[in-house]
Amino acid sequence: MIRLYDYLESGNAYKVRLLLHLLEIPFERVELDILKRETRTPEFLAKNPNGRIPAVELEDGRVLFESNAILSYFAEDTPYAGADRWQRALILQWMFFEQYSHEPNIATLRFWHFAKLLADKSPQEIAAKRTWGEAALAVMEQHLARAPWFVGERFTIADIALFAYTHVAGEGGFELARYPAVQRWIARVEAQPCFVPITHDFGVPASPVP
């Protein structure tokens, strides 16, 4: 069975959990507490030298890390991957946008709130993350004002990648009410068959990293 190295609050890890659930692919979950540096142990670093979650260990022992690479791997040959070469390129476009312009700002500010790190950051650092996070949301709002999904006429891994941290952006102090098209898109994602929220309990996690 596939093993997912996970942290329940992580949007990046949630992307993988959500897609695996949508595809009805069974997996066992290994919870690693990033606040306790459990991804920095020698055992985990031997599997993922980048020392971050998520990572997936396949049945044959191969390990893949980086959330959007994992999405692409499992989505291949499914409707979530796009209908043709152009759509697949557009999916990559939005997934690169998510990791370069969106996640480093929205997810980071949320994490600073969650881990109570705001007091350690300068007003300039916080303002910069907020400015660039709002800019990313504005790009999404402009696109979603004229299209129901990010690529084509259906839900794809581009939507999963962007949904993960967008729908909890309020936890980082972003006001999603300012982005009505984004809010409507969030509702469409949550209405997908087999959708599960970020806090969905998949049962008792597997044993720590062997």
Secondary structure as UniProt FT lines:
FT   STRAND          2..6
FT   TURN            8..9
FT   HELIX           11..22
FT   TURN            23..24
FT   STRAND          27..31
FT   HELIX           34..36
FT   HELIX           38..40
FT   HELIX           42..47
FT   TURN            49..50
FT   STRAND          55..57
FT   TURN            59..60
FT   STRAND          63..65
FT   HELIX           67..75
FT   TURN            76..77
FT   HELIX           79..81
FT   HELIX           85..97
FT   HELIX           98..102
FT   HELIX           103..114
FT   TURN            115..116
FT   HELIX           118..120
FT   HELIX           123..144
FT   TURN            145..146
FT   TURN            152..153
FT   HELIX           157..166
FT   TURN            167..168
FT   HELIX           169..172
FT   HELIX           176..178
FT   HELIX           180..190
FT   TURN            193..194
FT   TURN            198..199
//
